[in-house]
Every structure is written in structure tokens, then in C-alpha cells.
């Protein structure tokens, strides 16, 4: 990790992200519900989930801004202790502004993880712009950091570790689990 990325990561108080292609691998599954109607579901990475809970332990808020609406996303966000859950919003700038006002922080204190064109406008407005390994090439070009892991397979965990190490709290997580540095 570069000194530039580490410096930006050390100031992060809020981690926001897209859902499909970031918290998931982007695949959407339609399965029949009990009433016979199709229900959309998606798969989430368990290691991403626990890392988001660590953020909450350390007072770093998290949230999602997604163009799609999904009960699976709502449930996952609650499980991961997310503060902000916005769904059904392709135009993400007004949502970012609303979140910044509520959190009472500057955009420079926000990291955002994205994978597609709709995420670039947010990436241009935050302190630390991150693209997943599976992101579109255009998104990767706009990012300060590109994860080694793809969305839905540890990209969020990678970002959480990056932020926690930069903020100097990673050792506390390791100690909690009786892991030596």
C-alpha cells in the first residue's frame, strides 16, 4: 500500500459502498417464494460481514448506496451493523450529501468502494476511492486503490483491514482473537 493511500485511510470515519459487485459478486438469483412469485436473492461473503462489525466496534460507521432494492441487502446490512442503508438510488450524489450531513463529517473522511460507472461520481467526492478487482476498467482508473480480491469474495474485508491498519487499531482485532502480530 502506498503512503498516499495509507494517509487517506488513516482519516476514514465512514466506509460506504455499492452492493452488487462489491458486497456480492454481482450475480442475482431469482427463486420461487412460498407464494410461487419470484424472489431475488444474493450471496454475501462471511469474512466481509465480520469485518464490517469490527468497524462498528471501533466507531467507524458503514453503509450502502445501491441502485437496486433488495430485502436480502436490508437484512445483511442489519447483520453487519451498518448505519446507512440506501436502496433504489442510481443517482448517488444526493444520498452522499444526506449521509455527510447526518454523520457531520467531511467528505475527505469517507471511503467508498465501487465497481461500476454509477459509483465514479461518489468516488470523485470522497477522501478514499476504492475499486474492486472485478470493477470496470474505467472505475479502476478513477480509484486511489484497487483491491486484490473481487466483490463478494473478500474485497470489503481487504478494505476494512487497510483502514484499520492505517488507523492503528488492527492489533486490537488480532489481540481480541488471541493472534500474535
C-alpha positions as CSV (number, residue, x, y, z in Angstrom):
1,X,0.0,0.0,0.0
2,X,1.3,3.4,-0.9
3,X,1.9,6.1,1.7
4,X,-0.7,8.2,-0.2
5,X,-3.4,5.5,0.3
6,X,-2.3,4.9,3.9
7,X,-2.5,8.6,4.8
8,X,-6.0,8.8,3.3
9,X,-7.1,5.6,5.0
10,X,-5.9,6.9,8.4
11,X,-8.5,9.6,8.3
12,X,-11.6,7.5,7.5
13,X,-14.6,7.7,9.8
14,X,-17.2,6.3,7.4
15,X,-17.0,3.4,4.8
16,X,-19.7,3.5,2.2
17,X,-20.1,1.0,-0.7
18,X,-22.2,-0.2,-3.5
19,X,-23.8,-3.6,-3.1
20,X,-23.9,-5.7,-6.3
21,X,-20.3,-6.3,-7.4
22,X,-18.9,-5.1,-4.1
23,X,-20.6,-6.9,-1.2
24,X,-21.7,-9.6,-3.7
25,X,-20.1,-11.0,-6.8
26,X,-22.9,-9.2,-8.8
27,X,-24.9,-12.3,-9.5
28,X,-28.6,-12.0,-8.8
29,X,-30.7,-15.2,-8.2
30,X,-34.4,-15.4,-8.7
31,X,-36.0,-18.2,-6.7
32,X,-39.7,-19.0,-6.1
33,X,-41.0,-17.8,-2.8
34,X,-43.7,-19.7,-0.8
35,X,-46.4,-18.0,-2.8
36,X,-44.9,-19.0,-6.1
37,X,-43.7,-15.5,-7.0
38,X,-40.1,-15.0,-7.8
39,X,-37.9,-13.5,-5.1
40,X,-34.4,-12.0,-5.8
41,X,-31.6,-13.1,-3.5
42,X,-27.8,-12.8,-3.5
43,X,-24.8,-14.2,-1.8
44,X,-22.6,-12.3,0.7
45,X,-19.1,-13.1,2.0
46,X,-19.0,-14.1,5.7
47,X,-15.5,-12.6,6.1
48,X,-16.7,-9.3,4.7
49,X,-19.5,-9.4,7.2
50,X,-17.4,-9.9,10.3
51,X,-15.0,-7.2,9.2
52,X,-17.9,-4.7,9.0
53,X,-18.8,-5.5,12.5
54,X,-15.2,-4.7,13.6
55,X,-15.7,-1.3,12.1
56,X,-18.7,-0.7,14.3
57,X,-16.6,-1.9,17.4
58,X,-14.1,0.9,16.6
59,X,-16.7,3.7,15.9
60,X,-16.2,3.7,12.2
61,X,-19.7,3.8,10.5
62,X,-20.5,1.9,7.4
63,X,-23.3,1.9,4.8
64,X,-24.5,1.0,1.4
65,X,-25.9,3.0,-1.5
66,X,-27.4,0.7,-4.1
67,X,-29.4,1.2,-7.3
68,X,-31.4,-2.0,-6.6
69,X,-33.8,-2.6,-3.8
70,X,-33.5,-6.0,-2.1
71,X,-34.7,-7.4,1.2
72,X,-31.5,-9.5,1.2
73,X,-29.4,-6.3,1.3
74,X,-31.5,-4.8,4.1
75,X,-31.1,-8.0,6.2
76,X,-27.3,-8.2,5.5
77,X,-26.8,-4.5,6.4
78,X,-28.5,-5.1,9.8
79,X,-26.4,-8.2,10.4
80,X,-23.3,-6.2,9.7
81,X,-24.3,-3.3,11.9
82,X,-24.4,-0.8,9.1
83,X,-25.5,2.8,9.9
84,X,-26.7,3.8,6.4
85,X,-28.8,1.7,4.1
86,X,-30.0,3.4,0.9
87,X,-31.5,1.3,-1.9
88,X,-33.1,2.1,-5.2
89,X,-30.9,5.1,-5.9
90,X,-29.0,5.3,-9.2
91,X,-28.3,9.0,-8.6
92,X,-26.0,8.7,-5.6
93,X,-24.7,12.3,-5.1
94,X,-27.8,13.5,-3.2
95,X,-27.6,10.4,-0.9
96,X,-23.9,11.1,-0.2
97,X,-24.7,14.7,0.7
98,X,-27.5,13.5,3.0
99,X,-25.2,11.0,4.7
100,X,-22.5,13.6,5.2
101,X,-24.9,16.0,6.8
102,X,-26.2,13.3,9.1
103,X,-22.8,12.0,10.1
104,X,-21.4,15.5,10.5
105,X,-18.2,14.7,8.8
106,X,-16.3,16.0,5.8
107,X,-16.2,14.0,2.5
108,X,-12.4,13.6,3.0
109,X,-13.2,11.3,5.9
110,X,-15.2,8.9,3.7
111,X,-14.0,5.9,1.8
112,X,-16.2,4.5,-0.9
113,X,-16.0,1.1,-2.7
114,X,-17.4,0.7,-6.1
115,X,-17.3,-1.4,-9.2
116,X,-19.4,0.3,-12.0
117,X,-20.0,3.7,-13.7
118,X,-22.7,4.9,-11.2
119,X,-20.0,4.7,-8.4
120,X,-17.5,7.0,-10.1
121,X,-19.4,10.2,-9.2
122,X,-19.2,9.3,-5.5
123,X,-15.5,8.2,-5.8
124,X,-14.7,11.7,-7.1
125,X,-16.2,13.2,-4.0
126,X,-14.7,11.2,-1.1
127,X,-11.3,11.0,0.6
128,X,-10.5,7.4,-0.4
129,X,-11.9,6.0,-3.6
130,X,-11.6,2.2,-4.0
131,X,-12.5,-0.1,-6.8
132,X,-12.9,-3.9,-6.5
133,X,-10.7,-6.3,-8.6
134,X,-13.8,-7.1,-10.7
135,X,-14.7,-3.4,-11.3
136,X,-14.9,-2.0,-14.8
137,X,-11.6,-0.7,-16.2
138,X,-12.9,2.9,-16.1
139,X,-13.7,2.6,-12.4
140,X,-10.3,1.2,-11.6
141,X,-8.7,4.2,-13.4
142,X,-10.6,6.6,-11.1
143,X,-9.7,4.8,-7.8
144,X,-6.9,5.6,-5.3
145,X,-6.8,1.8,-4.5
146,X,-7.9,-1.3,-6.3
147,X,-8.5,-4.4,-4.2
148,X,-6.8,-7.7,-5.0
149,X,-10.0,-9.5,-4.1
150,X,-13.2,-9.3,-6.2
151,X,-16.5,-8.1,-4.8
152,X,-18.3,-10.8,-2.9
153,X,-15.0,-12.6,-2.2
154,X,-13.2,-10.6,0.3
155,X,-12.9,-7.1,-1.3
156,X,-14.7,-5.4,1.6
157,X,-12.6,-7.3,4.2
158,X,-9.4,-6.2,2.4
159,X,-10.5,-2.6,2.6
160,X,-11.5,-2.9,6.3
161,X,-8.1,-4.3,7.1
162,X,-6.4,-1.5,5.1
163,X,-8.4,1.2,7.1
164,X,-7.9,-0.4,10.5
165,X,-4.2,-0.9,9.9
166,X,-3.8,2.8,8.8
167,X,-5.8,3.9,11.9
168,X,-3.6,1.8,14.1
169,X,-6.3,-0.5,15.5
170,X,-5.6,-3.7,13.6
171,X,-3.5,-5.0,16.5
172,X,-6.6,-4.8,18.8
173,X,-8.5,-7.1,16.5
174,X,-5.7,-9.6,16.4
175,X,-5.4,-9.5,20.2
176,X,-9.1,-10.0,20.6
177,X,-8.8,-13.3,18.7
178,X,-5.5,-14.2,20.5
179,X,-3.5,-13.8,17.4
180,X,0.1,-12.5,17.7
181,X,1.3,-9.8,15.4
